[in-house]
Amino acid sequence: MNEANKQKQRNRHTRDATDINRQHANNIKHENVARHARARVQIKSEVLENRQIDYSGHMMWLRRF
């Protein structure tokens, strides 16, 4: 009986750890997407703030914004 309880407890811990790991993986994916979006905004603003060089002829993606 004691062995059965230990096995149930091990299985429960494994299941809980798997769920938590899955949650962490999803959080990392969402944070990664958000970080890349912020980086794109930052790059665009830095390029557009530079008035000495006209990047619009070289960077076609600037025209979309």
PDBQT receptor file of N, H, CA, C and O in Angstrom, charges set to zero:
ATOM      1  N   MET A   1       0.828  -1.191   0.000  1.00  0.00    +0.000 N 
ATOM      2  CA  MET A   1       0.000   0.000   0.000  1.00  0.00    +0.000 C 
ATOM      3  C   MET A   1       0.872   1.255   0.000  1.00  0.00    +0.000 C 
ATOM      4  O   MET A   1       0.575   2.235  -0.683  1.00  0.00    +0.000 OA
ATOM      5  N   ASN A   2       1.955   1.205   0.779  1.00  0.00    +0.000 N 
ATOM      6  H   ASN A   2       2.197   0.409   1.334  1.00  0.00    +0.000 HD
ATOM      7  CA  ASN A   2       2.838   2.350   0.868  1.00  0.00    +0.000 C 
ATOM      8  C   ASN A   2       3.524   2.618  -0.471  1.00  0.00    +0.000 C 
ATOM      9  O   ASN A   2       3.687   3.769  -0.875  1.00  0.00    +0.000 OA
ATOM     10  N   GLU A   3       3.919   1.553  -1.149  1.00  0.00    +0.000 N 
ATOM     11  H   GLU A   3       3.786   0.618  -0.821  1.00  0.00    +0.000 HD
ATOM     12  CA  GLU A   3       4.556   1.697  -2.464  1.00  0.00    +0.000 C 
ATOM     13  C   GLU A   3       3.591   2.307  -3.482  1.00  0.00    +0.000 C 
ATOM     14  O   GLU A   3       3.990   3.116  -4.319  1.00  0.00    +0.000 OA
ATOM     15  N   ALA A   4       2.340   1.916  -3.401  1.00  0.00    +0.000 N 
ATOM     16  H   ALA A   4       2.016   1.259  -2.721  1.00  0.00    +0.000 HD
ATOM     17  CA  ALA A   4       1.342   2.463  -4.329  1.00  0.00    +0.000 C 
ATOM     18  C   ALA A   4       1.168   3.961  -4.106  1.00  0.00    +0.000 C 
ATOM     19  O   ALA A   4       1.044   4.719  -5.067  1.00  0.00    +0.000 OA
ATOM     20  N   ASN A   5       1.158   4.390  -2.856  1.00  0.00    +0.000 N 
ATOM     21  H   ASN A   5       1.259   3.774  -2.074  1.00  0.00    +0.000 HD
ATOM     22  CA  ASN A   5       1.032   5.819  -2.553  1.00  0.00    +0.000 C 
ATOM     23  C   ASN A   5       2.254   6.602  -3.030  1.00  0.00    +0.000 C 
ATOM     24  O   ASN A   5       2.133   7.716  -3.539  1.00  0.00    +0.000 OA
ATOM     25  N   LYS A   6       3.434   5.998  -2.859  1.00  0.00    +0.000 N 
ATOM     26  H   LYS A   6       3.532   5.093  -2.446  1.00  0.00    +0.000 HD
ATOM     27  CA  LYS A   6       4.653   6.659  -3.322  1.00  0.00    +0.000 C 
ATOM     28  C   LYS A   6       4.639   6.813  -4.843  1.00  0.00    +0.000 C 
ATOM     29  O   LYS A   6       5.034   7.848  -5.379  1.00  0.00    +0.000 OA
ATOM     30  N   GLN A   7       4.179   5.771  -5.523  1.00  0.00    +0.000 N 
ATOM     31  H   GLN A   7       3.857   4.930  -5.087  1.00  0.00    +0.000 HD
ATOM     32  CA  GLN A   7       4.114   5.830  -6.986  1.00  0.00    +0.000 C 
ATOM     33  C   GLN A   7       3.116   6.899  -7.440  1.00  0.00    +0.000 C 
ATOM     34  O   GLN A   7       3.384   7.639  -8.386  1.00  0.00    +0.000 OA
ATOM     35  N   LYS A   8       1.967   6.977  -6.763  1.00  0.00    +0.000 N 
ATOM     36  H   LYS A   8       1.750   6.375  -5.995  1.00  0.00    +0.000 HD
ATOM     37  CA  LYS A   8       0.973   8.004  -7.096  1.00  0.00    +0.000 C 
ATOM     38  C   LYS A   8       1.550   9.403  -6.886  1.00  0.00    +0.000 C 
ATOM     39  O   LYS A   8       1.333  10.309  -7.691  1.00  0.00    +0.000 OA
ATOM     40  N   GLN A   9       2.284   9.557  -5.795  1.00  0.00    +0.000 N 
ATOM     41  H   GLN A   9       2.460   8.821  -5.142  1.00  0.00    +0.000 HD
ATOM     42  CA  GLN A   9       2.873  10.860  -5.498  1.00  0.00    +0.000 C 
ATOM     43  C   GLN A   9       3.936  11.227  -6.540  1.00  0.00    +0.000 C 
ATOM     44  O   GLN A   9       4.006  12.378  -6.972  1.00  0.00    +0.000 OA
ATOM     45  N   ARG A  10       4.758  10.260  -6.941  1.00  0.00    +0.000 N 
ATOM     46  H   ARG A  10       4.701   9.325  -6.590  1.00  0.00    +0.000 HD
ATOM     47  CA  ARG A  10       5.756  10.507  -7.981  1.00  0.00    +0.000 C 
ATOM     48  C   ARG A  10       5.082  10.904  -9.286  1.00  0.00    +0.000 C 
ATOM     49  O   ARG A  10       5.508  11.842  -9.959  1.00  0.00    +0.000 OA
ATOM     50  N   ASN A  11       4.023  10.178  -9.634  1.00  0.00    +0.000 N 
ATOM     51  H   ASN A  11       3.677   9.416  -9.087  1.00  0.00    +0.000 HD
ATOM     52  CA  ASN A  11       3.302  10.502 -10.869  1.00  0.00    +0.000 C 
ATOM     53  C   ASN A  11       2.695  11.902 -10.807  1.00  0.00    +0.000 C 
ATOM     54  O   ASN A  11       2.710  12.637 -11.794  1.00  0.00    +0.000 OA
ATOM     55  N   ARG A  12       2.163  12.263  -9.641  1.00  0.00    +0.000 N 
ATOM     56  H   ARG A  12       2.151  11.666  -8.839  1.00  0.00    +0.000 HD
ATOM     57  CA  ARG A  12       1.561  13.587  -9.469  1.00  0.00    +0.000 C 
ATOM     58  C   ARG A  12       2.626  14.678  -9.632  1.00  0.00    +0.000 C 
ATOM     59  O   ARG A  12       2.395  15.681 -10.307  1.00  0.00    +0.000 OA
ATOM     60  N   HIS A  13       3.790  14.476  -9.011  1.00  0.00    +0.000 N 
ATOM     61  H   HIS A  13       3.978  13.661  -8.462  1.00  0.00    +0.000 HD
ATOM     62  CA  HIS A  13       4.869  15.457  -9.125  1.00  0.00    +0.000 C 
ATOM     63  C   HIS A  13       5.334  15.585 -10.573  1.00  0.00    +0.000 C 
ATOM     64  O   HIS A  13       5.585  16.691 -11.053  1.00  0.00    +0.000 OA
ATOM     65  N   THR A  14       5.449  14.464 -11.261  1.00  0.00    +0.000 N 
ATOM     66  H   THR A  14       5.245  13.566 -10.871  1.00  0.00    +0.000 HD
ATOM     67  CA  THR A  14       5.869  14.491 -12.660  1.00  0.00    +0.000 C 
ATOM     68  C   THR A  14       4.856  15.233 -13.512  1.00  0.00    +0.000 C 
ATOM     69  O   THR A  14       5.233  16.036 -14.366  1.00  0.00    +0.000 OA
ATOM     70  N   ARG A  15       3.585  14.977 -13.294  1.00  0.00    +0.000 N 
ATOM     71  H   ARG A  15       3.278  14.325 -12.600  1.00  0.00    +0.000 HD
ATOM     72  CA  ARG A  15       2.530  15.652 -14.055  1.00  0.00    +0.000 C 
ATOM     73  C   ARG A  15       2.546  17.157 -13.788  1.00  0.00    +0.000 C 
ATOM     74  O   ARG A  15       2.445  17.960 -14.716  1.00  0.00    +0.000 OA
ATOM     75  N   ASP A  16       2.672  17.530 -12.521  1.00  0.00    +0.000 N 
ATOM     76  H   ASP A  16       2.754  16.879 -11.767  1.00  0.00    +0.000 HD
ATOM     77  CA  ASP A  16       2.705  18.951 -12.171  1.00  0.00    +0.000 C 
ATOM     78  C   ASP A  16       3.925  19.641 -12.779  1.00  0.00    +0.000 C 
ATOM     79  O   ASP A  16       3.823  20.757 -13.288  1.00  0.00    +0.000 OA
ATOM     80  N   ALA A  17       5.074  18.977 -12.725  1.00  0.00    +0.000 N 
ATOM     81  H   ALA A  17       5.157  18.070 -12.312  1.00  0.00    +0.000 HD
ATOM     82  CA  ALA A  17       6.291  19.557 -13.288  1.00  0.00    +0.000 C 
ATOM     83  C   ALA A  17       6.158  19.718 -14.796  1.00  0.00    +0.000 C 
ATOM     84  O   ALA A  17       6.622  20.713 -15.353  1.00  0.00    +0.000 OA
ATOM     85  N   THR A  18       5.534  18.757 -15.459  1.00  0.00    +0.000 N 
ATOM     86  H   THR A  18       5.158  17.949 -15.006  1.00  0.00    +0.000 HD
ATOM     87  CA  THR A  18       5.334  18.846 -16.902  1.00  0.00    +0.000 C 
ATOM     88  C   THR A  18       4.435  20.024 -17.246  1.00  0.00    +0.000 C 
ATOM     89  O   THR A  18       4.703  20.753 -18.200  1.00  0.00    +0.000 OA
ATOM     90  N   ASP A  19       3.373  20.213 -16.476  1.00  0.00    +0.000 N 
ATOM     91  H   ASP A  19       3.155  19.620 -15.700  1.00  0.00    +0.000 HD
ATOM     92  CA  ASP A  19       2.476  21.349 -16.717  1.00  0.00    +0.000 C 
ATOM     93  C   ASP A  19       3.197  22.674 -16.514  1.00  0.00    +0.000 C 
ATOM     94  O   ASP A  19       3.026  23.604 -17.303  1.00  0.00    +0.000 OA
ATOM     95  N   ILE A  20       3.996  22.761 -15.467  1.00  0.00    +0.000 N 
ATOM     96  H   ILE A  20       4.134  22.006 -14.827  1.00  0.00    +0.000 HD
ATOM     97  CA  ILE A  20       4.727  24.002 -15.192  1.00  0.00    +0.000 C 
ATOM     98  C   ILE A  20       5.747  24.273 -16.287  1.00  0.00    +0.000 C 
ATOM     99  O   ILE A  20       5.895  25.414 -16.724  1.00  0.00    +0.000 OA
ATOM    100  N   ASN A  21       6.451  23.242 -16.733  1.00  0.00    +0.000 N 
ATOM    101  H   ASN A  21       6.331  22.316 -16.378  1.00  0.00    +0.000 HD
ATOM    102  CA  ASN A  21       7.421  23.420 -17.819  1.00  0.00    +0.000 C 
ATOM    103  C   ASN A  21       6.730  23.883 -19.093  1.00  0.00    +0.000 C 
ATOM    104  O   ASN A  21       7.265  24.723 -19.818  1.00  0.00    +0.000 OA
ATOM    105  N   ARG A  22       5.561  23.351 -19.369  1.00  0.00    +0.000 N 
ATOM    106  H   ARG A  22       5.127  22.669 -18.780  1.00  0.00    +0.000 HD
ATOM    107  CA  ARG A  22       4.804  23.767 -20.549  1.00  0.00    +0.000 C 
ATOM    108  C   ARG A  22       4.399  25.240 -20.435  1.00  0.00    +0.000 C 
ATOM    109  O   ARG A  22       4.461  25.988 -21.410  1.00  0.00    +0.000 OA
ATOM    110  N   GLN A  23       3.985  25.643 -19.235  1.00  0.00    +0.000 N 
ATOM    111  H   GLN A  23       3.935  25.036 -18.442  1.00  0.00    +0.000 HD
ATOM    112  CA  GLN A  23       3.622  27.045 -19.000  1.00  0.00    +0.000 C 
ATOM    113  C   GLN A  23       4.819  27.960 -19.211  1.00  0.00    +0.000 C 
ATOM    114  O   GLN A  23       4.698  29.006 -19.850  1.00  0.00    +0.000 OA
ATOM    115  N   HIS A  24       5.968  27.574 -18.679  1.00  0.00    +0.000 N 
ATOM    116  H   HIS A  24       6.066  26.724 -18.160  1.00  0.00    +0.000 HD
ATOM    117  CA  HIS A  24       7.171  28.385 -18.847  1.00  0.00    +0.000 C 
ATOM    118  C   HIS A  24       7.548  28.502 -20.321  1.00  0.00    +0.000 C 
ATOM    119  O   HIS A  24       7.935  29.580 -20.771  1.00  0.00    +0.000 OA
ATOM    120  N   ALA A  25       7.442  27.427 -21.067  1.00  0.00    +0.000 N 
ATOM    121  H   ALA A  25       7.127  26.551 -20.701  1.00  0.00    +0.000 HD
ATOM    122  CA  ALA A  25       7.761  27.465 -22.493  1.00  0.00    +0.000 C 
ATOM    123  C   ALA A  25       6.828  28.421 -23.226  1.00  0.00    +0.000 C 
ATOM    124  O   ALA A  25       7.274  29.182 -24.084  1.00  0.00    +0.000 OA
ATOM    125  N   ASN A  26       5.538  28.390 -22.900  1.00  0.00    +0.000 N 
ATOM    126  H   ASN A  26       5.175  27.772 -22.203  1.00  0.00    +0.000 HD
ATOM    127  CA  ASN A  26       4.591  29.311 -23.531  1.00  0.00    +0.000 C 
ATOM    128  C   ASN A  26       4.903  30.757 -23.165  1.00  0.00    +0.000 C 
ATOM    129  O   ASN A  26       4.833  31.642 -24.017  1.00  0.00    +0.000 OA
ATOM    130  N   ASN A  27       5.247  31.002 -21.904  1.00  0.00    +0.000 N 
ATOM    131  H   ASN A  27       5.304  30.283 -21.212  1.00  0.00    +0.000 HD
ATOM    132  CA  ASN A  27       5.596  32.362 -21.486  1.00  0.00    +0.000 C 
ATOM    133  C   ASN A  27       6.819  32.874 -22.231  1.00  0.00    +0.000 C 
ATOM    134  O   ASN A  27       6.858  34.032 -22.646  1.00  0.00    +0.000 OA
ATOM    135  N   ILE A  28       7.812  32.017 -22.400  1.00  0.00    +0.000 N 
ATOM    136  H   ILE A  28       7.780  31.076 -22.063  1.00  0.00    +0.000 HD
ATOM    137  CA  ILE A  28       9.027  32.417 -23.109  1.00  0.00    +0.000 C 
ATOM    138  C   ILE A  28       8.703  32.764 -24.553  1.00  0.00    +0.000 C 
ATOM    139  O   ILE A  28       9.230  33.743 -25.082  1.00  0.00    +0.000 OA
ATOM    140  N   LYS A  29       7.844  31.978 -25.204  1.00  0.00    +0.000 N 
ATOM    141  H   LYS A  29       7.416  31.183 -24.775  1.00  0.00    +0.000 HD
ATOM    142  CA  LYS A  29       7.465  32.270 -26.588  1.00  0.00    +0.000 C 
ATOM    143  C   LYS A  29       6.789  33.624 -26.700  1.00  0.00    +0.000 C 
ATOM    144  O   LYS A  29       7.114  34.411 -27.589  1.00  0.00    +0.000 OA
ATOM    145  N   HIS A  30       5.842  33.903 -25.799  1.00  0.00    +0.000 N 
ATOM    146  H   HIS A  30       5.578  33.263 -25.077  1.00  0.00    +0.000 HD
ATOM    147  CA  HIS A  30       5.111  35.168 -25.859  1.00  0.00    +0.000 C 
ATOM    148  C   HIS A  30       6.029  36.352 -25.563  1.00  0.00    +0.000 C 
ATOM    149  O   HIS A  30       5.920  37.399 -26.202  1.00  0.00    +0.000 OA
ATOM    150  N   GLU A  31       6.930  36.190 -24.600  1.00  0.00    +0.000 N 
ATOM    151  H   GLU A  31       7.019  35.339 -24.082  1.00  0.00    +0.000 HD
ATOM    152  CA  GLU A  31       7.872  37.262 -24.289  1.00  0.00    +0.000 C 
ATOM    153  C   GLU A  31       8.808  37.508 -25.461  1.00  0.00    +0.000 C 
ATOM    154  O   GLU A  31       9.170  38.653 -25.734  1.00  0.00    +0.000 OA
ATOM    155  N   ASN A  32       9.202  36.457 -26.150  1.00  0.00    +0.000 N 
ATOM    156  H   ASN A  32       8.908  35.528 -25.928  1.00  0.00    +0.000 HD
ATOM    157  CA  ASN A  32      10.092  36.577 -27.291  1.00  0.00    +0.000 C 
ATOM    158  C   ASN A  32       9.422  37.378 -28.407  1.00  0.00    +0.000 C 
ATOM    159  O   ASN A  32      10.051  38.245 -29.013  1.00  0.00    +0.000 OA
ATOM    160  N   VAL A  33       8.164  37.093 -28.676  1.00  0.00    +0.000 N 
ATOM    161  H   VAL A  33       7.653  36.388 -28.184  1.00  0.00    +0.000 HD
ATOM    162  CA  VAL A  33       7.425  37.815 -29.710  1.00  0.00    +0.000 C 
ATOM    163  C   VAL A  33       7.304  39.286 -29.335  1.00  0.00    +0.000 C 
ATOM    164  O   VAL A  33       7.509  40.161 -30.176  1.00  0.00    +0.000 OA
ATOM    165  N   ALA A  34       6.975  39.559 -28.085  1.00  0.00    +0.000 N 
ATOM    166  H   ALA A  34       6.809  38.848 -27.402  1.00  0.00    +0.000 HD
ATOM    167  CA  ALA A  34       6.832  40.944 -27.635  1.00  0.00    +0.000 C 
ATOM    168  C   ALA A  34       8.168  41.683 -27.705  1.00  0.00    +0.000 C 
ATOM    169  O   ALA A  34       8.214  42.851 -28.090  1.00  0.00    +0.000 OA
ATOM    170  N   ARG A  35       9.244  41.009 -27.336  1.00  0.00    +0.000 N 
ATOM    171  H   ARG A  35       9.206  40.060 -27.022  1.00  0.00    +0.000 HD
ATOM    172  CA  ARG A  35      10.565  41.636 -27.381  1.00  0.00    +0.000 C 
ATOM    173  C   ARG A  35      10.954  41.990 -28.812  1.00  0.00    +0.000 C 
ATOM    174  O   ARG A  35      11.506  43.063 -29.058  1.00  0.00    +0.000 OA
ATOM    175  N   HIS A  36      10.671  41.099 -29.752  1.00  0.00    +0.000 N 
ATOM    176  H   HIS A  36      10.223  40.227 -29.553  1.00  0.00    +0.000 HD
ATOM    177  CA  HIS A  36      10.984  41.388 -31.149  1.00  0.00    +0.000 C 
ATOM    178  C   HIS A  36      10.152  42.555 -31.670  1.00  0.00    +0.000 C 
ATOM    179  O   HIS A  36      10.653  43.378 -32.436  1.00  0.00    +0.000 OA
ATOM    180  N   ALA A  37       8.900  42.633 -31.267  1.00  0.00    +0.000 N 
ATOM    181  H   ALA A  37       8.492  41.964 -30.645  1.00  0.00    +0.000 HD
ATOM    182  CA  ALA A  37       8.051  43.753 -31.695  1.00  0.00    +0.000 C 
ATOM    183  C   ALA A  37       8.600  45.071 -31.152  1.00  0.00    +0.000 C 
ATOM    184  O   ALA A  37       8.647  46.065 -31.876  1.00  0.00    +0.000 OA
ATOM    185  N   ARG A  38       9.010  45.086 -29.900  1.00  0.00    +0.000 N 
ATOM    186  H   ARG A  38       8.972  44.278 -29.312  1.00  0.00    +0.000 HD
ATOM    187  CA  ARG A  38       9.596  46.305 -29.330  1.00  0.00    +0.000 C 
ATOM    188  C   ARG A  38      10.888  46.677 -30.047  1.00  0.00    +0.000 C 
ATOM    189  O   ARG A  38      11.159  47.858 -30.264  1.00  0.00    +0.000 OA
ATOM    190  N   ALA A  39      11.677  45.688 -30.411  1.00  0.00    +0.000 N 
ATOM    191  H   ALA A  39      11.457  44.729 -30.234  1.00  0.00    +0.000 HD
ATOM    192  CA  ALA A  39      12.933  45.955 -31.110  1.00  0.00    +0.000 C 
ATOM    193  C   ALA A  39      12.667  46.570 -32.476  1.00  0.00    +0.000 C 
ATOM    194  O   ALA A  39      13.376  47.487 -32.891  1.00  0.00    +0.000 OA
ATOM    195  N   ARG A  40      11.650  46.074 -33.179  1.00  0.00    +0.000 N 
ATOM    196  H   ARG A  40      11.074  45.329 -32.841  1.00  0.00    +0.000 HD
ATOM    197  CA  ARG A  40      11.316  46.644 -34.488  1.00  0.00    +0.000 C 
ATOM    198  C   ARG A  40      10.917  48.107 -34.359  1.00  0.00    +0.000 C 
ATOM    199  O   ARG A  40      11.328  48.940 -35.167  1.00  0.00    +0.000 OA
ATOM    200  N   VAL A  41      10.120  48.420 -33.352  1.00  0.00    +0.000 N 
ATOM    201  H   VAL A  41       9.786  47.743 -32.695  1.00  0.00    +0.000 HD
ATOM    202  CA  VAL A  41       9.702  49.806 -33.127  1.00  0.00    +0.000 C 
ATOM    203  C   VAL A  41      10.917  50.672 -32.810  1.00  0.00    +0.000 C 
ATOM    204  O   VAL A  41      11.031  51.790 -33.313  1.00  0.00    +0.000 OA
ATOM    205  N   GLN A  42      11.812  50.167 -31.989  1.00  0.00    +0.000 N 
ATOM    206  H   GLN A  42      11.718  49.259 -31.581  1.00  0.00    +0.000 HD
ATOM    207  CA  GLN A  42      13.005  50.926 -31.616  1.00  0.00    +0.000 C 
ATOM    208  C   GLN A  42      13.893  51.181 -32.828  1.00  0.00    +0.000 C 
ATOM    209  O   GLN A  42      14.381  52.296 -33.011  1.00  0.00    +0.000 OA
ATOM    210  N   ILE A  43      14.107  50.173 -33.651  1.00  0.00    +0.000 N 
ATOM    211  H   ILE A  43      13.711  49.267 -33.503  1.00  0.00    +0.000 HD
ATOM    212  CA  ILE A  43      14.940  50.328 -34.847  1.00  0.00    +0.000 C 
ATOM    213  C   ILE A  43      14.334  51.358 -35.781  1.00  0.00    +0.000 C 
ATOM    214  O   ILE A  43      15.033  52.230 -36.296  1.00  0.00    +0.000 OA
ATOM    215  N   LYS A  44      13.034  51.255 -35.997  1.00  0.00    +0.000 N 
ATOM    216  H   LYS A  44      12.466  50.546 -35.578  1.00  0.00    +0.000 HD
ATOM    217  CA  LYS A  44      12.359  52.197 -36.886  1.00  0.00    +0.000 C 
ATOM    218  C   LYS A  44      12.499  53.625 -36.376  1.00  0.00    +0.000 C 
ATOM    219  O   LYS A  44      12.791  54.535 -37.152  1.00  0.00    +0.000 OA
ATOM    220  N   SER A  45      12.297  53.827 -35.100  1.00  0.00    +0.000 N 
ATOM    221  H   SER A  45      12.060  53.088 -34.469  1.00  0.00    +0.000 HD
ATOM    222  CA  SER A  45      12.379  55.181 -34.557  1.00  0.00    +0.000 C 
ATOM    223  C   SER A  45      13.804  55.723 -34.636  1.00  0.00    +0.000 C 
ATOM    224  O   SER A  45      13.995  56.908 -34.910  1.00  0.00    +0.000 OA
ATOM    225  N   GLU A  46      14.804  54.882 -34.402  1.00  0.00    +0.000 N 
ATOM    226  H   GLU A  46      14.649  53.919 -34.180  1.00  0.00    +0.000 HD
ATOM    227  CA  GLU A  46      16.185  55.348 -34.496  1.00  0.00    +0.000 C 
ATOM    228  C   GLU A  46      16.554  55.708 -35.926  1.00  0.00    +0.000 C 
ATOM    229  O   GLU A  46      17.256  56.694 -36.151  1.00  0.00    +0.000 OA
ATOM    230  N   VAL A  47      16.096  54.933 -36.886  1.00  0.00    +0.000 N 
ATOM    231  H   VAL A  47      15.525  54.133 -36.702  1.00  0.00    +0.000 HD
ATOM    232  CA  VAL A  47      16.405  55.217 -38.287  1.00  0.00    +0.000 C 
ATOM    233  C   VAL A  47      15.702  56.493 -38.735  1.00  0.00    +0.000 C 
ATOM    234  O   VAL A  47      16.296  57.314 -39.434  1.00  0.00    +0.000 OA
ATOM    235  N   LEU A  48      14.456  56.666 -38.343  1.00  0.00    +0.000 N 
ATOM    236  H   LEU A  48      13.974  55.999 -37.775  1.00  0.00    +0.000 HD
ATOM    237  CA  LEU A  48      13.714  57.850 -38.759  1.00  0.00    +0.000 C 
ATOM    238  C   LEU A  48      14.205  59.111 -38.054  1.00  0.00    +0.000 C 
ATOM    239  O   LEU A  48      14.070  60.207 -38.599  1.00  0.00    +0.000 OA
ATOM    240  N   GLU A  49      14.767  58.981 -36.862  1.00  0.00    +0.000 N 
ATOM    241  H   GLU A  49      14.876  58.090 -36.419  1.00  0.00    +0.000 HD
ATOM    242  CA  GLU A  49      15.276  60.146 -36.137  1.00  0.00    +0.000 C 
ATOM    243  C   GLU A  49      16.572  60.670 -36.737  1.00  0.00    +0.000 C 
ATOM    244  O   GLU A  49      16.911  61.838 -36.548  1.00  0.00    +0.000 OA
ATOM    245  N   ASN A  50      17.298  59.826 -37.453  1.00  0.00    +0.000 N 
ATOM    246  H   ASN A  50      17.023  58.877 -37.606  1.00  0.00    +0.000 HD
ATOM    247  CA  ASN A  50      18.559  60.251 -38.050  1.00  0.00    +0.000 C 
ATOM    248  C   ASN A  50      18.253  61.072 -39.297  1.00  0.00    +0.000 C 
ATOM    249  O   ASN A  50      17.928  60.516 -40.346  1.00  0.00    +0.000 OA
ATOM    250  N   ARG A  51      18.357  62.387 -39.185  1.00  0.00    +0.000 N 
ATOM    251  H   ARG A  51      18.622  62.839 -38.333  1.00  0.00    +0.000 HD
ATOM    252  CA  ARG A  51      18.004  63.292 -40.284  1.00  0.00    +0.000 C 
ATOM    253  C   ARG A  51      19.156  63.493 -41.270  1.00  0.00    +0.000 C 
ATOM    254  O   ARG A  51      18.941  64.009 -42.367  1.00  0.00    +0.000 OA
ATOM    255  N   GLN A  52      20.354  63.100 -40.903  1.00  0.00    +0.000 N 
ATOM    256  H   GLN A  52      20.528  62.681 -40.012  1.00  0.00    +0.000 HD
ATOM    257  CA  GLN A  52      21.507  63.358 -41.754  1.00  0.00    +0.000 C 
ATOM    258  C   GLN A  52      21.587  62.389 -42.928  1.00  0.00    +0.000 C 
ATOM    259  O   GLN A  52      22.141  62.729 -43.973  1.00  0.00    +0.000 OA
ATOM    260  N   ILE A  53      21.047  61.207 -42.770  1.00  0.00    +0.000 N 
ATOM    261  H   ILE A  53      20.597  60.931 -41.921  1.00  0.00    +0.000 HD
ATOM    262  CA  ILE A  53      21.104  60.198 -43.828  1.00  0.00    +0.000 C 
ATOM    263  C   ILE A  53      19.680  59.855 -44.228  1.00  0.00    +0.000 C 
ATOM    264  O   ILE A  53      18.836  59.583 -43.374  1.00  0.00    +0.000 OA
ATOM    265  N   ASP A  54      19.415  59.868 -45.532  1.00  0.00    +0.000 N 
ATOM    266  H   ASP A  54      20.101  60.089 -46.226  1.00  0.00    +0.000 HD
ATOM    267  CA  ASP A  54      18.081  59.522 -46.023  1.00  0.00    +0.000 C 
ATOM    268  C   ASP A  54      18.056  58.023 -46.319  1.00  0.00    +0.000 C 
ATOM    269  O   ASP A  54      18.589  57.563 -47.329  1.00  0.00    +0.000 OA
ATOM    270  N   TYR A  55      17.427  57.278 -45.417  1.00  0.00    +0.000 N 
ATOM    271  H   TYR A  55      16.995  57.651 -44.597  1.00  0.00    +0.000 HD
ATOM    272  CA  TYR A  55      17.388  55.826 -45.547  1.00  0.00    +0.000 C 
ATOM    273  C   TYR A  55      16.221  55.342 -46.401  1.00  0.00    +0.000 C 
ATOM    274  O   TYR A  55      16.171  54.164 -46.753  1.00  0.00    +0.000 OA
ATOM    275  N   SER A  56      15.299  56.206 -46.734  1.00  0.00    +0.000 N 
ATOM    276  H   SER A  56      15.340  57.163 -46.448  1.00  0.00    +0.000 HD
ATOM    277  CA  SER A  56      14.070  55.742 -47.386  1.00  0.00    +0.000 C 
ATOM    278  C   SER A  56      14.331  55.101 -48.742  1.00  0.00    +0.000 C 
ATOM    279  O   SER A  56      13.576  54.220 -49.156  1.00  0.00    +0.000 OA
ATOM    280  N   GLY A  57      15.362  55.512 -49.432  1.00  0.00    +0.000 N 
ATOM    281  H   GLY A  57      15.975  56.227 -49.096  1.00  0.00    +0.000 HD
ATOM    282  CA  GLY A  57      15.673  54.902 -50.720  1.00  0.00    +0.000 C 
ATOM    283  C   GLY A  57      16.297  53.524 -50.595  1.00  0.00    +0.000 C 
ATOM    284  O   GLY A  57      16.237  52.723 -51.528  1.00  0.00    +0.000 OA
ATOM    285  N   HIS A  58      16.886  53.250 -49.461  1.00  0.00    +0.000 N 
ATOM    286  H   HIS A  58      16.934  53.901 -48.703  1.00  0.00    +0.000 HD
ATOM    287  CA  HIS A  58      17.607  51.992 -49.266  1.00  0.00    +0.000 C 
ATOM    288  C   HIS A  58      16.818  50.970 -48.466  1.00  0.00    +0.000 C 
ATOM    289  O   HIS A  58      17.054  49.766 -48.575  1.00  0.00    +0.000 OA
ATOM    290  N   MET A  59      15.889  51.449 -47.672  1.00  0.00    +0.000 N 
ATOM    291  H   MET A  59      15.697  52.427 -47.584  1.00  0.00    +0.000 HD
ATOM    292  CA  MET A  59      15.106  50.555 -46.817  1.00  0.00    +0.000 C 
ATOM    293  C   MET A  59      13.638  50.676 -47.190  1.00  0.00    +0.000 C 
ATOM    294  O   MET A  59      12.926  51.554 -46.702  1.00  0.00    +0.000 OA
ATOM    295  N   MET A  60      13.205  49.792 -48.052  1.00  0.00    +0.000 N 
ATOM    296  H   MET A  60      13.784  49.079 -48.448  1.00  0.00    +0.000 HD
ATOM    297  CA  MET A  60      11.828  49.862 -48.551  1.00  0.00    +0.000 C 
ATOM    298  C   MET A  60      10.800  49.658 -47.438  1.00  0.00    +0.000 C 
ATOM    299  O   MET A  60       9.671  50.134 -47.551  1.00  0.00    +0.000 OA
ATOM    300  N   TRP A  61      11.170  48.967 -46.382  1.00  0.00    +0.000 N 
ATOM    301  H   TRP A  61      12.088  48.580 -46.291  1.00  0.00    +0.000 HD
ATOM    302  CA  TRP A  61      10.216  48.697 -45.311  1.00  0.00    +0.000 C 
ATOM    303  C   TRP A  61       9.854  49.958 -44.546  1.00  0.00    +0.000 C 
ATOM    304  O   TRP A  61       8.859  49.975 -43.822  1.00  0.00    +0.000 OA
ATOM    305  N   LEU A  62      10.652  51.025 -44.696  1.00  0.00    +0.000 N 
ATOM    306  H   LEU A  62      11.461  51.012 -45.285  1.00  0.00    +0.000 HD
ATOM    307  CA  LEU A  62      10.315  52.282 -44.025  1.00  0.00    +0.000 C 
ATOM    308  C   LEU A  62       9.072  52.924 -44.626  1.00  0.00    +0.000 C 
ATOM    309  O   LEU A  62       8.346  53.639 -43.935  1.00  0.00    +0.000 OA
ATOM    310  N   ARG A  63       8.828  52.676 -45.884  1.00  0.00    +0.000 N 
ATOM    311  H   ARG A  63       9.418  52.095 -46.445  1.00  0.00    +0.000 HD
ATOM    312  CA  ARG A  63       7.687  53.297 -46.562  1.00  0.00    +0.000 C 
ATOM    313  C   ARG A  63       6.356  52.735 -46.090  1.00  0.00    +0.000 C 
ATOM    314  O   ARG A  63       5.321  53.387 -46.233  1.00  0.00    +0.000 OA
ATOM    315  N   ARG A  64       6.374  51.544 -45.534  1.00  0.00    +0.000 N 
ATOM    316  H   ARG A  64       7.215  51.015 -45.418  1.00  0.00    +0.000 HD
ATOM    317  CA  ARG A  64       5.123  50.915 -45.094  1.00  0.00    +0.000 C 
ATOM    318  C   ARG A  64       4.586  51.528 -43.817  1.00  0.00    +0.000 C 
ATOM    319  O   ARG A  64       3.409  51.353 -43.500  1.00  0.00    +0.000 OA
ATOM    320  N   PHE A  65       5.419  52.244 -43.075  1.00  0.00    +0.000 N 
ATOM    321  H   PHE A  65       6.375  52.387 -43.332  1.00  0.00    +0.000 HD
ATOM    322  CA  PHE A  65       4.996  52.743 -41.767  1.00  0.00    +0.000 C 
ATOM    323  C   PHE A  65       4.534  54.155 -41.838  1.00  0.00    +0.000 C 
ATOM    324  O   PHE A  65       4.143  54.728 -40.821  1.00  0.00    +0.000 OA
TER     325      PHE A  65
